[in-house]
Amino acid sequence: MLFELICAHKRPAELNTYTTQHSQISTLLTIAQTTNKYHFSTTEHWAVNALYNVLTSRTPPHRHYDLSHCKPSLLRRVVEVSLLCQHVELRGFAIERWIQRIMAREISALAAMNVADEFGLSKLKGISYYAMLLASDDTLRYKSDVFDSDSEDSDTDAESQDTEPAHTPSSTLTI
């Protein structure tokens, strides 16, 4: 319906702009979602394939829409639409870009963790949890006084082992 409304006002040459690096990714995402909802399978197929072709072309889309530089919210939306429309290649491409950016520490893994948990994406889940574990190691350090108190306890234990205990079996037994 949305696509038909867009097409009614566009000439074929103007529709071709949706398949170039100058296309509006958000419009293609909306067309794919809407046509999926209303079961316009041919239009949905066209929109999701156009989206995939634009995102994977040798000439990348505008930096705002390039999955190697975009915000995590766009990555999430691309993954959601790829799952909704069952486009395996688009899903794999988006997840790989997300993983690359997480491992390069360009973006936080938190959004990826949420998406991976919500949709059961095991590879994205494993990498995002691993990245969060590495990040926590960088930011959460134990204070030295925690280790100092442990070493004091072990020193006390060592001193008590040097002296004879107060209640030994020989001292409590009388013959």
C-alpha beads as a LAMMPS data file, in Angstrom:
LAMMPS data file: protein, C-alpha beads

175 atoms
174 bonds

1 atom types
1 bond types

-500.0 500.0 xlo xhi
-500.0 500.0 ylo yhi
-500.0 500.0 zlo zhi

Masses

1 110.0

Atoms # bond

1 1 1 0.000 0.000 0.000
2 1 1 2.713 2.467 0.982
3 1 1 4.824 1.364 -1.944
4 1 1 1.838 1.660 -4.274
5 1 1 1.285 5.196 -2.992
6 1 1 4.927 6.024 -3.577
7 1 1 4.838 4.411 -7.022
8 1 1 1.713 6.277 -8.020
9 1 1 3.642 9.533 -7.735
10 1 1 6.996 8.296 -9.037
11 1 1 8.150 7.501 -12.540
12 1 1 10.253 4.348 -13.103
13 1 1 13.440 6.395 -13.351
14 1 1 12.734 7.883 -9.928
15 1 1 12.143 4.419 -8.456
16 1 1 15.602 3.410 -9.613
17 1 1 17.053 5.918 -7.147
18 1 1 15.985 3.499 -4.397
19 1 1 18.571 1.031 -5.681
20 1 1 21.575 3.377 -5.743
21 1 1 23.911 4.566 -3.022
22 1 1 21.801 7.758 -2.890
23 1 1 18.706 5.872 -1.790
24 1 1 17.089 6.481 1.551
25 1 1 17.662 3.363 3.582
26 1 1 14.971 4.316 6.081
27 1 1 12.396 4.465 3.260
28 1 1 13.381 1.015 2.015
29 1 1 13.150 -0.337 5.570
30 1 1 9.680 1.165 5.971
31 1 1 8.520 -0.210 2.615
32 1 1 9.804 -3.689 3.533
33 1 1 8.099 -3.636 6.957
34 1 1 4.805 -2.293 5.656
35 1 1 4.579 -4.601 2.651
36 1 1 5.377 -7.564 4.895
37 1 1 2.588 -6.570 7.259
38 1 1 0.017 -6.329 4.468
39 1 1 1.316 -9.394 2.572
40 1 1 2.493 -7.622 -0.578
41 1 1 5.131 -10.263 -1.085
42 1 1 6.382 -9.078 -4.483
43 1 1 6.895 -5.536 -3.254
44 1 1 8.415 -6.786 -0.002
45 1 1 10.838 -8.939 -1.965
46 1 1 11.789 -5.980 -4.164
47 1 1 12.302 -3.653 -1.169
48 1 1 14.409 -6.027 0.907
49 1 1 16.525 -6.996 -2.106
50 1 1 17.006 -3.320 -2.997
51 1 1 18.037 -2.685 0.603
52 1 1 20.539 -5.537 0.508
53 1 1 21.958 -4.420 -2.839
54 1 1 22.392 -0.839 -1.656
55 1 1 24.042 -1.830 1.631
56 1 1 26.415 -4.332 0.037
57 1 1 27.294 -2.403 -3.119
58 1 1 30.890 -1.506 -3.916
59 1 1 29.921 2.137 -3.621
60 1 1 28.707 2.405 -0.029
61 1 1 25.607 4.427 0.819
62 1 1 25.775 7.776 2.572
63 1 1 27.926 7.492 5.708
64 1 1 24.822 7.910 7.862
65 1 1 23.430 4.668 6.356
66 1 1 26.681 2.743 5.942
67 1 1 26.559 -0.163 8.400
68 1 1 30.272 0.281 9.026
69 1 1 29.667 3.775 10.438
70 1 1 25.983 4.099 11.364
71 1 1 24.324 4.230 14.770
72 1 1 23.446 0.950 16.509
73 1 1 19.740 1.804 16.135
74 1 1 20.032 1.453 12.342
75 1 1 21.868 -1.861 12.720
76 1 1 19.050 -3.055 14.966
77 1 1 16.400 -1.986 12.472
78 1 1 18.174 -3.683 9.557
79 1 1 18.465 -6.917 11.545
80 1 1 14.789 -6.725 12.567
81 1 1 13.628 -6.170 8.977
82 1 1 15.889 -8.932 7.673
83 1 1 14.392 -11.328 10.226
84 1 1 10.841 -10.150 9.508
85 1 1 11.282 -10.579 5.757
86 1 1 13.405 -13.733 6.189
87 1 1 16.290 -12.353 4.127
88 1 1 19.219 -14.489 5.293
89 1 1 21.919 -12.621 3.348
90 1 1 20.884 -9.218 4.711
91 1 1 20.736 -10.573 8.250
92 1 1 24.173 -12.147 7.930
93 1 1 25.662 -8.986 6.436
94 1 1 24.225 -6.735 9.163
95 1 1 25.333 -9.072 11.956
96 1 1 28.860 -9.321 10.534
97 1 1 29.152 -5.521 10.363
98 1 1 27.846 -5.249 13.914
99 1 1 30.373 -7.813 15.148
100 1 1 33.240 -6.069 13.353
101 1 1 32.338 -2.763 14.965
102 1 1 31.970 -4.303 18.419
103 1 1 35.328 -6.048 18.192
104 1 1 36.968 -2.832 16.943
105 1 1 35.404 -1.129 20.005
106 1 1 33.709 1.463 17.814
107 1 1 30.330 0.886 19.461
108 1 1 29.057 -0.640 22.672
109 1 1 27.947 -4.248 22.683
110 1 1 24.908 -3.512 24.852
111 1 1 22.437 -2.955 21.992
112 1 1 23.733 -6.082 20.258
113 1 1 23.216 -8.071 23.462
114 1 1 19.589 -6.935 23.630
115 1 1 18.894 -7.797 19.981
116 1 1 20.697 -11.128 20.247
117 1 1 18.714 -12.074 23.349
118 1 1 15.410 -10.911 21.867
119 1 1 15.785 -12.790 18.579
120 1 1 17.993 -15.706 19.637
121 1 1 20.984 -14.773 17.469
122 1 1 23.651 -17.008 18.978
123 1 1 26.705 -15.669 17.122
124 1 1 25.869 -12.050 17.909
125 1 1 25.056 -13.038 21.491
126 1 1 28.370 -14.794 22.006
127 1 1 30.459 -11.975 20.558
128 1 1 28.556 -9.221 22.352
129 1 1 28.765 -10.964 25.714
130 1 1 32.458 -11.635 25.141
131 1 1 33.027 -7.969 24.289
132 1 1 31.173 -6.876 27.427
133 1 1 33.316 -9.253 29.466
134 1 1 36.465 -7.732 27.981
135 1 1 35.130 -4.228 28.598
136 1 1 34.324 -5.057 32.206
137 1 1 37.885 -6.278 32.691
138 1 1 39.122 -2.907 31.460
139 1 1 36.852 -0.874 33.726
140 1 1 36.322 -2.980 36.834
141 1 1 39.475 -3.483 38.821
142 1 1 39.690 -4.768 42.336
143 1 1 40.994 -2.298 44.843
144 1 1 44.373 -3.120 46.280
145 1 1 43.005 -3.006 49.820
146 1 1 40.826 -6.044 49.070
147 1 1 43.962 -8.021 48.309
148 1 1 45.769 -6.488 51.282
149 1 1 43.072 -7.688 53.685
150 1 1 43.327 -11.189 52.211
151 1 1 47.088 -11.206 52.692
152 1 1 46.698 -10.043 56.316
153 1 1 44.375 -12.987 56.960
154 1 1 46.891 -15.390 55.509
155 1 1 49.659 -13.818 57.654
156 1 1 47.538 -14.347 60.753
157 1 1 46.952 -17.954 59.744
158 1 1 50.685 -18.479 59.305
159 1 1 51.414 -17.005 62.768
160 1 1 48.804 -19.216 64.416
161 1 1 50.345 -22.278 62.793
162 1 1 53.725 -21.418 64.361
163 1 1 52.337 -21.466 67.902
164 1 1 50.786 -24.492 69.544
165 1 1 46.997 -24.443 69.580
166 1 1 45.354 -23.840 72.975
167 1 1 43.356 -27.073 72.953
168 1 1 45.377 -29.985 71.725
169 1 1 44.330 -33.556 72.354
170 1 1 47.216 -34.080 74.766
171 1 1 46.285 -31.061 76.880
172 1 1 42.608 -31.936 77.159
173 1 1 43.126 -35.587 78.059
174 1 1 44.265 -36.395 81.588
175 1 1 45.571 -39.756 82.460

Bonds

1 1 1 2
2 1 2 3
3 1 3 4
4 1 4 5
5 1 5 6
6 1 6 7
7 1 7 8
8 1 8 9
9 1 9 10
10 1 10 11
11 1 11 12
12 1 12 13
13 1 13 14
14 1 14 15
15 1 15 16
16 1 16 17
17 1 17 18
18 1 18 19
19 1 19 20
20 1 20 21
21 1 21 22
22 1 22 23
23 1 23 24
24 1 24 25
25 1 25 26
26 1 26 27
27 1 27 28
28 1 28 29
29 1 29 30
30 1 30 31
31 1 31 32
32 1 32 33
33 1 33 34
34 1 34 35
35 1 35 36
36 1 36 37
37 1 37 38
38 1 38 39
39 1 39 40
40 1 40 41
41 1 41 42
42 1 42 43
43 1 43 44
44 1 44 45
45 1 45 46
46 1 46 47
47 1 47 48
48 1 48 49
49 1 49 50
50 1 50 51
51 1 51 52
52 1 52 53
53 1 53 54
54 1 54 55
55 1 55 56
56 1 56 57
57 1 57 58
58 1 58 59
59 1 59 60
60 1 60 61
61 1 61 62
62 1 62 63
63 1 63 64
64 1 64 65
65 1 65 66
66 1 66 67
67 1 67 68
68 1 68 69
69 1 69 70
70 1 70 71
71 1 71 72
72 1 72 73
73 1 73 74
74 1 74 75
75 1 75 76
76 1 76 77
77 1 77 78
78 1 78 79
79 1 79 80
80 1 80 81
81 1 81 82
82 1 82 83
83 1 83 84
84 1 84 85
85 1 85 86
86 1 86 87
87 1 87 88
88 1 88 89
89 1 89 90
90 1 90 91
91 1 91 92
92 1 92 93
93 1 93 94
94 1 94 95
95 1 95 96
96 1 96 97
97 1 97 98
98 1 98 99
99 1 99 100
100 1 100 101
101 1 101 102
102 1 102 103
103 1 103 104
104 1 104 105
105 1 105 106
106 1 106 107
107 1 107 108
108 1 108 109
109 1 109 110
110 1 110 111
111 1 111 112
112 1 112 113
113 1 113 114
114 1 114 115
115 1 115 116
116 1 116 117
117 1 117 118
118 1 118 119
119 1 119 120
120 1 120 121
121 1 121 122
122 1 122 123
123 1 123 124
124 1 124 125
125 1 125 126
126 1 126 127
127 1 127 128
128 1 128 129
129 1 129 130
130 1 130 131
131 1 131 132
132 1 132 133
133 1 133 134
134 1 134 135
135 1 135 136
136 1 136 137
137 1 137 138
138 1 138 139
139 1 139 140
140 1 140 141
141 1 141 142
142 1 142 143
143 1 143 144
144 1 144 145
145 1 145 146
146 1 146 147
147 1 147 148
148 1 148 149
149 1 149 150
150 1 150 151
151 1 151 152
152 1 152 153
153 1 153 154
154 1 154 155
155 1 155 156
156 1 156 157
157 1 157 158
158 1 158 159
159 1 159 160
160 1 160 161
161 1 161 162
162 1 162 163
163 1 163 164
164 1 164 165
165 1 165 166
166 1 166 167
167 1 167 168
168 1 168 169
169 1 169 170
170 1 170 171
171 1 171 172
172 1 172 173
173 1 173 174
174 1 174 175
